[in-house]
């Protein structure tokens, strides 16, 4: 009967203070293990033992006792009462240490990844440096070739100009030569005609002289015969 009265009283206290701390997360203090009881008193039944660092949902607080619901562990979701002095709103050191250890492991993993990335970047940088040196050598050679090409281009343009002048001069000389040949040929033809005419004249003159002389001789012979 007494237990029933306490249970009813606890129920009404729960209803009375349910709005004051509902949903707030608290933790079991460091280095202790506390009892989770069915009511706000040491004479209530022990539901289980909650180790240090267990996260609890605080539903209510009353006269040194807190009505909680474990959020983890074997008694997760079971409602009960614990002594308020054994819970805290701050994370226990053990839990903080565990989180720090976890963060430290994550940092080690990140550092290892960064180290690998640095090694990869170092190798890539070395490769790029080698390619850069090769490119510098090729660029230097290209600059030398370009300079030589400019000099050769200047010489080429000069030679091209001289060649054009010589070609024009040769063309003029060739035209003059052909003109001289044509005039010479014309002169030769004219000379041949003159020689032909002169020869024909001499031949005709000789023939004419011979004919006249022959007639005179014929006449003389006729006179002598008479």
GIQUI-V410492 format. One record per helix or strand of 3 or more residues. SS is the DSSP state (H for helix, E for strand). FROM is the first residue (numbers start at 0). LEN is the number of residues. If there is no record, write none. Layout:
((SS FROM LEN) (SS FROM LEN))
This chain:
((H 1 16) (E 23 5) (E 32 5) (E 45 6) (E 54 8) (E 64 6) (E 78 5) (H 83 3) (H 92 133))
